[in-house]
């Protein structure tokens, strides 16, 4: 009886060792967006989107999910499709700002890290002034904690009209609908004082020299 039990124990241990030694299936790598590039003014509204191919550690077959939206947060989605190639032609509205990203996923539905979000603009029928792209958050990261004291709000902007000079309206406060604190910031950063135990909300509107304006989304952070 003891010999049988020992044999059973050895078999179970071997089974566990074999299963534990198997590596979990890993997600594919992040892709790099190639075209349209960041802040590009596209002459044609039928666009050949392309990006680098992802690398899968397990050599699984891959698919790519491309999302195109009219806002940087990718909530107002106009295209959401999954394909097996790293290129696709899509026709969009003219004279419109768009934002796009691509995710790679393998046959086991392991989703890789999202690509960056790039902005681009489709040209209208005639040359004209275009609205700037909405501001892109740099720091502090959204919904995170930072040290109390002086905090540096930083963002990134862009405009299809490359020659335009941009300025910014900064909204900041403890209310989820922050108030305007400066309507003529000319750098992509702004210093504020924050108190421990407080949550703050902020956004940045982007203006060009002709008065065209894009409205930023609201971000938040807390001080500890």
C-alpha positions, 0 to 999 in steps of 0.5 A: 500500500505504501509503495502504491501511494509513493508511486501515485505521489511521484506521478502527481508531482511530475504532472505538476512540474510539467504543467508549471514548466509551461510558459503562459502565452504572452501578448504581442508587442506594441506597434508603431504608427507610420501613416498618417503621421502625427499632426499630418494634414492629409490631402486626400480623405481616402487614407492608406493607414499603415503601421509596423507589424507586431512581434509575438513571443510565441509566434502566434498568428496576429490580428490588428484592431484599428480605432479611428475617432473624432476625439483624442480620448477615442470615445467618438469612434467612426471606425473600429475594425479588426484585420490581419494585415498592417495596412488598410484603406479607409475613406473619411469625411473631409475637413475633419480632425481625427485620432487613431491607434492600433492594438495587436492581439494574438489567436488567444485574444492576448492584447498587446500594449496600445500604440500611441494615439496620433492626430491628423486632419483631412483637407477640405475643398479649398485652402483655409484655416483649420482648428488646432488638434485637441491638447494631449496630456503629458503630465501628471498622468490622469487619475494618479497621485502626485506630491503636494506643493508645486505641480507642473501641468504639461501637455502637447499640441499641434495644428494642421496649419504648421505656420500657426502660432498657438496659445492656450486656455488653462482651466484648473480647480477642485470642481469636476468642471474646472474654472479658467485660470489663464486664457493666454498661456504661450508655453505647453506647461503651467505651474499650480499649487496643490494641497495634500488630500485634494483632487484636482481637475484641469483641461487645456483649450488650444487656440490659433492666431485666427481664433480657431479653438479646440476644447480639451478633455478634463483630466484629474489627479490627487495630491498626497 
